[in-house]
Amino acid sequence: MRSETLHAILPLAIVAGLAFGLFSAAETLDPALRGFCSVSPFLSCSKVDQSNYTTTLGIPDYAWGIGGFVLLFLLDVQVYRLGRGRWLDTLTLVSAAGFAFSVYFAAVELVLIHAHCLVCFASYVSIAVVLVTALLLRRPSSGSGRSARPATATQEA
């Protein structure tokens, strides 16, 4: 896959994940929104939100997602501006940590709460896409040289 395509996917996945995190926060703060994704006893944002397992290290789980996706967005701006190198390494590391958090959150939902939040799941998919895209950008064949920036019309000429 071309580097230009990967650079188009990355911010879309990050912004989508951020939107899901913000909606998750809104669901927590406005109980009327919980019914939006509570479609069965197992697929229930409400059941997950009302459990005693929605904070990690004293921080609401949605805040981890929002903060993580904001950090990823800031890193992606640097990757786009400056190309591969330490910024892409850092973005890959942060997205891997976010993916690990997502696996942990999903396990808590499935094993301890016995329900799954669809909005949370969408966020987990977003971070997985970010991680896979970052890994693909790290491959030498995804672009030429050290730069992972998309080529402009003047660069291609």
Secondary structure as UniProt FT lines:
FT   HELIX           3..29
FT   HELIX           31..37
FT   HELIX           45..49
FT   STRAND          55..56
FT   TURN            57..58
FT   STRAND          59..60
FT   HELIX           61..82
FT   HELIX           86..107
FT   HELIX           108..113
FT   HELIX           118..138
FT   HELIX           140..142
FT   TURN            145..146
FT   HELIX           153..156
//
